[in-house]
């Protein structure tokens, strides 16, 4: 028998639920880690520190003896530095659990994020962990960020409370982070819902989906089927409006290639040289400007006089008859006139 086979047999004897490969890892229970599993202890000292805001100083002073008492059971040291505003946790020679220092680090991180001691100390349990989700960089616009964060909390905190009941996690929204404490499966759901909310997907869709999944898990017939047809589908009601198509620019005909550059436009001095104005003296220039001004004034005066005289022009007189009546008077029907006279004579 090889050494590896003997080791596997020892493990199977110590852990009663060990059965090799597992289909669903979530159903597998984590074995308890005892001092006998690590008799030699740790070789090196590990430590973690974090800063806390000024407004948390009073609360940390009150609950720090409780933090030290909880960490002493795992042979860890905790220090609170009020002057620097920092918390420190470190291992000792008696510490036998190598992962407990990571759990202690999570406790001081949660305490600095305004999580109460009663919830933060739960992280020391094997089945419980924490997740601090940074939501500041998920939305660029500050106004949209505040609206979506308030949407996650809900009116009176009802959305957050329903999320806690469905995931069995404690969730706290503080500033630009969301702190969650609970089982690993629940933490996955919390992170997914928080990230979707910051992407403008309302949390009610995910909460409904969790409620439906919980009911479907109870039904043995639907337990192993696809549940997509039962879950609510998110529809984006505000799609990006298509940009208006710009009118196509007229394609200009390409000019023939010439190696020579285009001629330079004439400058003001060139124009003055061409007209001879450049060589005039100042008196001649002034006389020319005055002459142009007088000519312009005379032309304007003439136009104004013509406009005023229009009011005194009499309108054209027209004859008494209109044009249609004139045409009728010019053309006389002789036959009709004769018949009219005959009728008049007969009546006499």
C-alpha positions in Angstrom: 0.0 0.0 0.0 1.4 3.4 -0.9 1.6 6.4 1.4 -1.1 8.4 -0.5 -3.6 5.5 -0.1 -2.9 5.2 3.6 -3.4 9.0 4.0 -6.8 8.8 2.3 -7.9 6.0 4.6 -6.9 8.1 7.6 -8.9 11.1 6.3 -11.9 8.9 5.7 -11.7 7.6 9.2 -11.5 11.0 10.8 -14.2 12.7 8.6 -17.4 10.6 8.6 -19.0 12.4 5.7 -16.0 12.1 3.3 -17.2 10.1 0.2 -14.8 11.2 -2.6 -16.1 13.5 -5.4 -19.2 15.5 -4.5 -21.8 16.6 -7.1 -23.1 19.6 -5.1 -20.3 21.2 -3.1 -22.8 23.5 -1.3 -24.2 20.5 0.6 -20.8 19.5 1.8 -20.1 20.4 5.5 -16.8 22.0 6.4 -14.9 19.8 8.9 -14.1 21.5 12.2 -10.4 22.5 12.5 -9.1 21.6 16.0 -5.9 22.3 17.9 -4.8 18.7 17.4 -4.7 19.2 13.6 -1.8 21.7 14.0 0.1 20.8 17.2 3.3 22.7 16.2 1.5 26.1 15.7 2.6 28.8 13.3 6.2 29.5 12.3 5.8 33.3 11.6 3.8 36.1 13.1 1.1 37.7 10.8 -0.6 41.0 11.4 -3.1 43.2 9.7 -4.1 46.8 10.4 -6.7 49.2 9.0 -7.7 52.8 9.6 -11.1 54.0 10.9 -12.9 57.3 10.6 -13.0 59.8 13.5 -16.8 59.4 14.1 -16.3 55.6 14.9 -13.8 56.3 17.7 -16.4 56.5 20.5 -18.1 53.3 19.5 -14.8 51.4 19.1 -13.6 52.5 22.5 -16.8 51.0 24.1 -16.8 47.7 22.2 -13.0 47.1 22.0 -12.9 45.0 25.3 -15.5 42.7 23.7 -13.4 42.4 20.5 -10.3 41.5 22.5 -12.2 38.9 24.5 -13.5 37.3 21.3 -10.0 37.2 19.7 -8.4 35.9 22.9 -10.3 32.6 22.5 -8.3 32.1 19.3 -5.0 33.4 20.8 -5.0 36.6 18.8 -4.0 40.1 20.0 -5.9 43.2 19.1 -4.7 46.8 19.5 -6.6 50.1 19.1 -4.5 53.2 18.4 -6.7 56.3 18.9 -3.9 58.8 18.0 -3.2 57.3 14.6 -6.8 56.1 14.1 -5.9 52.5 13.4 -6.8 49.0 14.5 -4.3 46.1 14.5 -4.7 42.3 14.9 -1.8 39.9 15.0 -1.0 36.2 15.8 0.8 34.9 18.8 2.9 31.7 19.5 -0.2 29.9 20.8 -2.2 30.6 17.6 -2.9 27.2 15.9 -5.5 28.1 13.3 -3.7 29.7 10.2 -6.8 31.1 8.7 -8.2 32.8 11.8 -6.0 35.9 11.3 -7.8 36.5 7.9 -11.1 36.3 9.8 -9.8 38.8 12.4 -8.8 41.1 9.6 -12.3 41.0 8.3 -13.7 42.0 11.7 -11.7 45.2 12.0 -12.5 46.1 8.3 -16.2 45.7 9.1 -16.0 47.7 12.3 -14.4 50.5 10.4 -17.3 50.4 7.9 -19.9 51.1 10.6 -20.9 47.4 11.1 -22.0 46.8 14.7 -19.9 44.5 16.8 -22.7 41.9 17.2 -22.7 41.3 13.5 -19.0 41.6 12.8 -18.0 39.0 15.4 -20.1 36.4 13.5 -17.3 36.2 10.9 -15.2 34.1 13.3 -17.6 31.2 12.6 -16.6 28.6 10.0 -19.8 28.8 7.9 -20.0 32.6 7.9 -17.9 35.0 5.8 -18.1 38.7 4.7 -17.9 40.6 1.5 -17.2 44.4 1.2 -18.5 45.5 -2.3 -17.1 48.8 -3.6 -19.9 50.5 -5.6 -18.3 54.0 -6.1 -16.6 53.2 -9.4 -19.6 51.3 -10.9 -21.4 54.6 -11.7 -19.6 57.7 -13.0 -22.4 60.2 -12.6 -22.8 61.2 -8.9 -26.5 61.9 -9.1 -27.2 58.5 -10.7 -25.0 56.8 -8.1 -27.1 58.4 -5.2 -30.4 57.4 -6.9 -29.3 53.8 -7.5 -27.9 53.5 -4.0 -31.2 54.7 -2.5 -33.1 52.3 -4.8 -31.0 49.4 -3.2 -32.0 50.5 0.3 -35.6 51.1 -0.7 -38.3 53.2 1.1 -37.7 52.8 4.8 -35.1 50.1 4.1 -37.7 47.5 3.0 -35.7 46.4 -0.1 -32.6 45.8 2.0 -34.7 44.0 4.6 -36.2 41.6 2.0 -32.8 41.0 0.6 -31.5 40.0 4.1 -34.4 37.6 4.6 -33.9 35.8 1.3 -30.1 35.5 1.5 -29.8 35.0 5.3 -27.1 37.8 5.2 -26.7 41.0 7.1 -26.3 43.9 4.6 -25.3 47.4 5.4 -24.9 50.3 2.9 -22.4 52.8 4.1 -21.0 55.6 1.9 -19.4 54.1 -1.2 -19.4 50.4 0.0 -21.9 47.7 0.8 -20.9 45.3 3.6 -22.5 41.8 3.7 -22.1 39.1 6.4 -23.5 35.6 6.0 -23.1 32.2 4.4 -21.1 31.9 1.2 -24.1 31.2 -1.1 -26.0 34.2 0.2 -23.0 36.5 -0.3 -22.9 35.5 -4.0 -26.5 36.5 -4.4 -26.0 39.8 -2.5 -23.0 40.8 -4.7 -24.9 39.9 -7.9 -27.9 42.0 -6.9 -25.8 45.0 -5.8 -23.9 45.0 -9.0 -27.1 44.7 -11.1 -28.7 47.6 -9.2 -25.7 49.8 -10.0 -26.1 48.8 -13.6 -29.7 50.3 -13.5 -31.5 47.0 -13.1 -34.1 47.3 -10.3 -33.5 45.0 -7.3 -37.1 43.9 -7.3 -36.4 41.7 -10.4 -33.7 39.8 -8.6 -35.7 39.6 -5.3 -38.6 38.1 -7.2 -36.3 35.6 -8.9 -34.9 34.5 -5.5 -38.4 34.0 -4.1 -39.5 31.9 -7.1 -36.3 29.8 -6.8 -37.0 29.2 -3.1 -40.5 27.9 -4.0 -39.3 25.8 -6.9 -36.7 24.1 -4.7 -39.5 22.6 -2.6 -41.1 21.0 -5.6 -39.4 17.6 -6.3 -40.7 17.4 -9.9 -39.2 20.7 -10.9 -36.1 20.4 -8.7 -33.8 19.3 -11.6 -35.4 21.2 -14.5 -34.6 24.5 -16.1 -36.3 27.4 -14.3 -35.8 30.1 -16.9 -39.5 30.1 -17.9 -40.6 30.8 -14.4 -38.1 33.7 -13.7 -39.0 37.3 -14.4 -37.2 38.8 -17.4 -35.8 42.3 -17.2 -36.7 44.6 -20.1 -34.9 47.8 -20.7 -37.7 50.4 -21.2 -35.2 53.2 -21.9 -33.1 52.0 -24.8 -30.5 54.3 -26.2 -32.0 56.5 -28.9 -30.5 56.0 -32.3 -28.5 59.0 -33.4 -30.1 61.0 -36.2 -28.4 60.2 -39.5 -26.4 63.2 -40.7 -26.9 64.2 -44.3 -24.2 62.9 -46.5 -21.7 65.5 -47.5 -21.4 66.2 -51.2 -18.3 64.6 -52.6 -16.2 67.2 -54.2 -14.5 66.4 -57.5 -10.8 65.9 -57.1 -8.6 68.5 -58.6 -5.8 67.6 -60.8 -2.5 67.2 -59.0 -0.1 70.0 -59.4 3.4 70.1 -57.8 3.1 73.8 -57.4 1.5 75.4 -54.4 -1.6 77.7 -54.9 -0.8 81.5 -55.4 -0.7 83.6 -52.2 -3.7 86.0 -51.8 -2.9 89.6 -52.2 -2.1 91.5 -49.1 -3.5 95.0 -48.3 -0.1 96.5 -49.3 -0.2 94.7 -52.6 -3.6 96.2 -53.4 -2.5 99.7 -52.4 0.6 99.3 -54.7 -1.6 98.1 -57.6 -4.0 101.1 -57.2 -1.2 103.6 -56.6 -2.6 104.6 -53.3 0.6 103.5 -51.5 2.5 106.4 -53.1 0.0 109.2 -52.1 0.8 111.6 -49.4 -1.3 112.0 -46.3 -3.0 115.1 -47.6 -3.9 113.3 -50.9 -5.2 110.3 -49.0 -7.4 112.6 -46.9 -8.6 114.5 -50.0 -9.5 111.2 -51.7 -11.4 109.9 -48.6 -13.4 113.2 -48.4 -14.2 113.1 -52.1 -15.6 109.5 -51.7 -17.6 110.6 -48.7 -19.1 113.5 -50.6 -20.0 111.4 -53.5 -21.7 108.8 -51.3 -23.6 111.6 -49.4 -24.9 113.0 -52.7 -26.0 109.6 -53.9 -27.9 109.0 -50.6 -29.4 112.4 -50.8 -30.8 111.8 -54.3 -32.3 108.4 -53.3 -34.0 110.0 -50.3 -35.4 112.8 -52.4 -36.9 110.3 -54.9 -38.4 108.3 -52.1 -40.1 111.4 -50.6 -41.5 112.5 -54.0 -43.3 109.2 -54.5 -45.9 110.5 -52.0 -46.8 113.4 -54.3 -47.2 111.4 -57.5 -51.0 111.4 -58.4 -52.7 108.0 -59.1 -53.8 107.2 -62.6 -57.4 108.3 -63.3 -59.8 105.6 -64.7 -62.9 106.1 -66.9 -66.4 105.6 -65.4 -67.0 102.3 -67.1 -65.0 99.2 -66.1 -63.1 97.2 -68.7 -65.8 94.5 -68.9 -68.6 97.1 -69.4 -66.4 98.8 -72.1 -66.2 95.5 -74.0 -70.0 95.1 -73.8 -70.6 98.6 -75.0 -68.3 98.2 -78.0 -70.1 95.0 -79.2 -73.9 95.7 -80.0 -76.2 92.8 -81.1 -78.3 94.4 -84.0 -80.7 91.4 -84.5 -81.7 91.4 -80.8 -82.3 95.1 -80.9 -84.6 94.8 -84.0 -86.7 92.1 -82.5 -87.1 94.2 -79.3 -88.4 97.2 -81.3 -90.9 95.0 -83.3 -92.4 93.7 -80.0 -92.8 97.2 -78.7 -94.6 98.3 -81.9 -97.0 95.3 -81.8 -98.0 96.2 -78.3 -99.2 99.6 -79.5 
